[in-house]
Amino acid sequence: MKDVINNEFNEHIKVANLLHNMTDKVASSAQLCINCLTNGGKILIFGNGGSAADAQHIAAELVGRYKANRKGLSAIALTTDTSSLTAIGNDFGYKHLFDRQVEALANKGDVVIGISTSGRSENVISALKLASELNCVTIGFSGQDGEEMNKICNVTLMIPSNKD
């Protein structure tokens, strides 16, 4: 068991050391979000499974607080409304789980963030494509194989690992 734990720690350290190469992309993503919020826009965030939980956590930090008390920031996790999720899944199919919500909620200039470990989640890709067509700023979070997401997003933060 200790070997498994040590291997996980070592993998984490290895990936964390590679993240310094992403400083410019992280700064660019942050500036896009700041610009959006300064101009009265909002941030929409979504993903499946653990990525759905990540989307909810990010939105909560923006609306609530992160490190300091401040005015709440306009952010919505598209993973929290079970009535919408189940209705859209039932009526339109799982592929359209997020793009229907983007269609309803996104405005030109909003930031739309899709999270997919593989970078290939069909419903995340579909929503990011629609967001791009609606002239939203698109940001993707993916693992190292997120090239499909990279093709459609303004910025893609591809973590240099395939570990879930």
C-alpha positions as CSV (number, residue, x, y, z in Angstrom):
1,M,0.0,0.0,0.0
2,K,2.8,2.4,0.8
3,D,4.3,1.9,-2.7
4,V,1.0,2.8,-4.3
5,I,0.7,6.0,-2.1
6,N,4.3,7.0,-2.8
7,N,3.8,6.4,-6.6
8,E,0.8,8.7,-6.4
9,F,2.7,11.4,-4.6
10,N,5.6,11.1,-7.0
11,E,3.3,11.4,-10.0
12,H,1.7,14.5,-8.4
13,I,5.1,16.1,-7.8
14,K,6.2,15.3,-11.4
15,V,3.1,16.9,-12.9
16,A,3.2,19.9,-10.5
17,N,6.8,20.6,-11.6
18,L,5.6,20.7,-15.3
19,L,2.9,23.3,-14.6
20,H,5.4,26.2,-14.6
21,N,5.2,26.0,-18.4
22,M,1.5,27.0,-18.2
23,T,2.0,30.3,-16.4
24,D,1.2,32.4,-19.5
25,K,-2.0,30.4,-20.3
26,V,-3.2,30.6,-16.7
27,A,-2.6,34.3,-16.6
28,S,-4.3,34.7,-20.0
29,S,-7.3,32.7,-18.7
30,A,-7.5,34.8,-15.5
31,Q,-7.4,38.0,-17.5
32,L,-10.2,36.9,-19.8
33,C,-12.3,36.1,-16.8
34,I,-11.5,39.5,-15.2
35,N,-12.4,41.3,-18.4
36,C,-15.7,39.5,-18.7
37,L,-16.7,40.2,-15.1
38,T,-15.5,43.8,-15.3
39,N,-17.8,44.3,-18.4
40,G,-20.8,42.9,-16.6
41,G,-20.6,39.3,-18.0
42,K,-20.7,36.0,-16.3
43,I,-18.8,32.8,-16.2
44,L,-20.5,29.4,-17.0
45,I,-18.7,26.3,-16.0
46,F,-19.4,22.6,-16.6
47,G,-18.1,19.1,-16.8
48,N,-19.0,15.5,-16.1
49,G,-18.4,13.4,-12.9
50,G,-15.5,14.8,-11.0
51,S,-15.3,17.6,-13.4
52,A,-18.8,18.5,-12.5
53,A,-17.8,18.8,-8.9
54,D,-14.8,20.9,-9.9
55,A,-17.2,23.2,-11.9
56,Q,-19.4,23.6,-8.8
57,H,-16.4,24.3,-6.6
58,I,-15.0,27.0,-8.9
59,A,-18.4,28.7,-9.2
60,A,-18.8,28.6,-5.4
61,E,-15.4,30.3,-4.9
62,L,-16.3,33.0,-7.4
63,V,-19.8,33.7,-6.0
64,G,-18.8,33.2,-2.4
65,R,-15.2,34.2,-1.6
66,Y,-11.7,33.0,-2.4
67,K,-9.0,34.1,0.0
68,A,-10.6,37.5,0.8
69,N,-14.0,38.9,1.3
70,R,-15.2,40.8,-1.7
71,K,-18.3,41.4,-3.9
72,G,-19.7,38.1,-5.2
73,L,-18.7,37.4,-8.8
74,S,-21.2,36.2,-11.4
75,A,-20.6,32.5,-12.0
76,I,-22.9,29.5,-12.6
77,A,-22.1,25.8,-12.6
78,L,-24.3,24.2,-15.2
79,T,-24.1,20.9,-13.3
80,T,-26.3,21.8,-10.4
81,D,-29.9,22.0,-11.7
82,T,-31.1,18.4,-11.6
83,S,-34.4,19.3,-13.2
84,S,-32.7,20.9,-16.2
85,L,-30.1,18.1,-16.4
86,T,-32.7,15.3,-16.4
87,A,-35.1,17.1,-18.7
88,I,-32.5,17.9,-21.3
89,G,-30.9,14.4,-21.1
90,N,-34.3,12.9,-21.5
91,D,-35.7,15.2,-24.3
92,F,-32.5,15.9,-26.3
93,G,-29.9,13.3,-25.2
94,Y,-26.8,13.5,-23.0
95,K,-24.8,15.1,-25.8
96,H,-26.9,18.3,-25.4
97,L,-26.8,18.4,-21.6
98,F,-24.7,21.6,-21.5
99,D,-25.2,23.2,-24.9
100,R,-28.9,23.7,-24.2
101,Q,-28.0,25.6,-21.1
102,V,-25.3,27.6,-22.9
103,E,-27.9,28.5,-25.5
104,A,-30.3,29.7,-22.8
105,L,-27.8,31.5,-20.5
106,A,-24.7,32.7,-22.4
107,N,-24.4,36.1,-23.9
108,K,-21.7,37.5,-26.2
109,G,-18.6,38.2,-24.1
110,D,-19.4,35.7,-21.3
111,V,-16.7,33.2,-20.4
112,V,-17.7,29.5,-20.9
113,I,-15.4,27.0,-19.2
114,G,-15.6,23.3,-20.1
115,I,-13.7,20.7,-18.0
116,S,-12.9,17.3,-19.4
117,T,-10.1,15.1,-18.2
118,S,-9.9,13.4,-21.6
119,G,-10.6,16.6,-23.5
120,R,-13.0,14.6,-25.6
121,S,-16.3,14.6,-23.7
122,E,-18.9,14.9,-26.4
123,N,-21.3,17.1,-24.4
124,V,-18.5,19.4,-23.2
125,I,-17.1,19.8,-26.7
126,S,-20.6,20.5,-28.1
127,A,-21.3,23.2,-25.6
128,L,-17.9,24.9,-26.2
129,K,-18.5,24.9,-29.9
130,L,-21.9,26.5,-29.4
131,A,-20.4,29.1,-27.0
132,S,-17.8,30.0,-29.6
133,E,-20.6,30.5,-32.2
134,L,-22.3,32.8,-29.7
135,N,-19.1,34.9,-29.4
136,C,-18.4,33.8,-25.9
137,V,-14.8,33.4,-24.7
138,T,-14.1,29.7,-24.3
139,I,-11.6,28.1,-21.9
140,G,-10.9,24.4,-21.7
141,F,-9.4,22.4,-18.8
142,S,-8.2,19.0,-19.9
143,G,-5.5,16.3,-19.6
144,Q,-2.7,16.1,-22.1
145,D,-4.9,14.6,-24.8
146,G,-7.2,17.6,-25.0
147,E,-6.3,18.5,-28.5
148,E,-9.9,18.4,-29.7
149,M,-10.8,20.9,-27.0
150,N,-7.7,23.0,-27.9
151,K,-8.9,23.4,-31.5
152,I,-12.1,25.2,-30.4
153,C,-11.2,27.1,-27.2
154,N,-9.6,30.5,-26.9
155,V,-7.3,29.1,-24.2
156,T,-6.9,25.4,-23.2
157,L,-5.2,24.5,-20.0
158,M,-3.9,21.0,-20.8
159,I,-2.4,19.3,-17.7
160,P,0.6,17.2,-18.8
161,S,-0.9,14.0,-17.5
162,N,-3.5,11.3,-18.3
163,K,-4.1,10.3,-14.7
164,D,-7.7,10.8,-13.5
